[in-house]
Amino acid sequence: MYLNKVFIIGNLTRDPEIKALPSGSKVSSFGVATNRVFKNKDGVKQEMVEFHNVSAFNRLGELAGQYLRKGQQVLVEGRIQTRSWDTQEGVKKYRTEIIADNIQFGSKPTSPAGKSAAAGSPTDEGGAMSAADESAPSAEGGEKIDYPQEEINPDDIPF
């Protein structure tokens, strides 16, 4: 049995770019940066950053393009795929990327004023999108919740 599965948690390095394939389906491409902190042989703390290319197809790609923004934290679950092509000069090029099966939103990037910069996301602080299930995103536990500034009147609650 073989397994090609990857999970990464990192920050978006650029806004998703949405394109349409000749078949009519949508594909969203974006970058995710992850880091690793370790101590070298001399005991000095080191940090290493890796950059990953991610592609999401169909409805998952549309949702990623709509709600994800540069700097936002994201968890991507998918598989690794390497593509190759020849340039017009005859040079063979390769690109290794993660094909997303599931994307879960993390915390939004914040502006200097402390307000969330990404507006219009499906939840306040997080959500999940899946290639198999694009139902309503669920909130992540342990994240800060942005409560409204005004008081909530119990008479306004519909139940």
N, C-alpha and C positions, 0 to 999 in steps of 0.2 A: 504494500500500500504506500502511496506517495501523498505528500501534503504540501500545498503551496498556500500558506495563510500568513498574513501579516497584520499586526496591530501597531499603530503609531499614534502618539499623542504629542501634538506640537502646536505651533502658531503658523497661521497662513502668512506666506511671504508676499503674496500678491492677491488681488481680487480674482475670483474665478472668471474665466473667459469661456463663453458659451458659443458653440458652433453647431451648425446643422450638417449631418452626414447626407450623402446622396440618397440614402434610404428614407430620409425625413426624420430620423431620430436625432435627439440632441445629445451633445457631449460637452461636459464642462471640464476644463483643465485648470488646475491651480497647484501652487507649491506649498509644502509644509516643512518647517524647520524643526528639528528635534535636537536636543543637546544631551551630553553625557558628562557628568562630573566625576573625576577620579583623582587619585594621588599617584604621581609618578614614582620611580624607584628612589628618588631623593626625598619623598614625602611632601612634595609641593603639590598643591591643589591645581588641577588642570581641567579645562573645559573644552570639549570637542563638539562642534556643531555639524550636523548632517542635513542636507537638503534633499527632499523627496518630491518627485513629480507625481501628481495624482490625477486620474481621470475618472469621471462618473458619467454614466450613460442614462438616457431616457429620463424618466421622472426624477430620479435621484440627482441627475445632473442639473435639471431645471431648478430643483429646490436648492441645491448647493449654490448655483449662480444667483438665486434670488436672495438668500439669507446670509451667506458667508461673506465676510469682509476681511481685508488685510489686517493682520495683527490679532485676529480672533483665534482663541484656542479651539482645537478640534480633535476628535478621536476618529481615526479612519480604520476600518476593518476591510480587508480585501485580499487580493492576490498580486504577486509580482509578475510582470510581463515585460519582455524585451522585444522591441520592434527594430527592424532594420530597413534601410532604403538606400538607393543610390542617388547622389546629387547629379546635376547636369554636367559637372566636371568629371563624373565617373568615380567619385569617392564614396565608399560605403560608410554610412552613418548608422549609429546605434542609439537607442534611447530606452532606458529601463524605467518603468513607471509602476505605480500601484493602481490597479483597477479596483475601484471602491465597490464593495457590496453593501456597506453600511457606513453612515456618517453620523456622528453624534456631536452636537454643538457643545462648546465649552463656554467659558466666560467671554464676554464681548470686550473688544478693546475700549479703553476709556480715554476720553479727551482730557486736556489739562484741567478743565473745570470739574472733573470727576463724574460727569454725565456719560452715559453709554453713547458711543459714537454710532453703533449700528442700530438703526431704527427699523421697525417693521418686522422683526424676527418673530417666529411663531410662538415663542415663549419668552419670559423675561430674562432668564439666565442660561437656559440650555434646552436642548431638544435632541431627538434622535430621528434620523432618516434611514431608511433601509431600502435596498433594491427589491426586497421581497414584500415589505410592508411600509407604505408611505402614509400610514394613519397618523393621527395627531401626535406630535412629538411629546415626549415625557420630560418632566423637569429633572435635573440632576440633583442628587442629595449633596449636602455639604457646601453648596454655593451660596453666595450672598444674594438676598432677594431685594430688589428695588421696590419698596413700598411707596404708594402715592403720598404726597405731602399733605393732602387734605384729610380731614377726619371722615371715617366711614360711618354712615348712619345705618343702624340695624334695620330700620324701616325700609331701606332701599334694597335689601336682600330679598330676592324673589321666592324664597322658601321659608 
